[in-house]
């Protein structure tokens, strides 16, 4: 777990769930950073980013419904981007965040694009991490193969080895300590004492069958990031975001910086020096704008 101090905040969804977020303290004269995690991920995913930028920036890292410390949904049919968008909009309103710098990984990047499409004035800046308006079918098929499987392990080391065996092609440079740290971000100790993935297995139900995963045309939403600091990251080995879609994102949004993170697949962890340097550049642009 991160040594960086944070408090745990809560907010309410429109359908009555209690949702939770990590609140890392930082300067109040700048827009807060809002980190939105991927499909099976949680607030712990952003520990490296919080360590790098909190203090100078206030950082909030929510657990989406059905993940981490947040309530599981009563209706699994609500595990959809539209509901996640409503939840994040509720967080922005209830916590009086005003303008935010949204940093979204994978599903979190989809939510970030939807936020831009609904009201771009809420965004002081945006980072889209390894996702785009076109999602490659090979990557979706890989996700369908593992999401909601409910696997468990007797020890943290067994969990780390299982991740290494299934994901070494995503993070080929990872060593044992990296896999163990990765496991502790993805998983938790269950009530039965085994190590399990830290999400409601029912999130897989709406994810569904081929053709049912993405029903949004996100290009118009992405274009609304024009005129504000924007960054798109792509893992060099990504199977979810193609190089051609990535390059088109830069063409569609004037001023969007494109950065390829070498040697990793889907998705960069945001602790890679190349990724942290790119985010620091974006935050510099936001700071200049907020001081003007």
HELIX and SHEET records of a PDB file:
HELIX    1   1 UNK A   43  UNK A   46  5                                   4    
HELIX    2   2 UNK A   47  UNK A   53  1                                   7    
HELIX    3   3 UNK A   76  UNK A   78  5                                   3    
HELIX    4   4 UNK A   81  UNK A   94  1                                  14    
HELIX    5   5 UNK A  107  UNK A  119  1                                  13    
HELIX    6   6 UNK A  120  UNK A  122  5                                   3    
HELIX    7   7 UNK A  137  UNK A  146  1                                  10    
HELIX    8   8 UNK A  156  UNK A  167  1                                  12    
HELIX    9   9 UNK A  176  UNK A  186  1                                  11    
HELIX   10  10 UNK A  203  UNK A  207  1                                   5    
HELIX   11  11 UNK A  219  UNK A  223  1                                   5    
HELIX   12  12 UNK A  243  UNK A  252  1                                  10    
HELIX   13  13 UNK A  273  UNK A  291  1                                  19    
SHEET    1   A 8 UNK A   7  UNK A  12  0                                        
SHEET    2   A 8 UNK A  18  UNK A  24 -1                                        
SHEET    3   A 8 UNK A  59  UNK A  62 -1                                        
SHEET    4   A 8 UNK A  32  UNK A  36  1                                        
SHEET    5   A 8 UNK A 100  UNK A 105  1                                        
SHEET    6   A 8 UNK A 123  UNK A 129  1                                        
SHEET    7   A 8 UNK A 229  UNK A 235  1                                        
SHEET    8   A 8 UNK A 257  UNK A 261  1                                        
SHEET    1   B 3 UNK A 152  UNK A 153  0                                        
SHEET    2   B 3 UNK A 195  UNK A 197 -1                                        
SHEET    3   B 3 UNK A 187  UNK A 189 -1                                        
END                                                                             
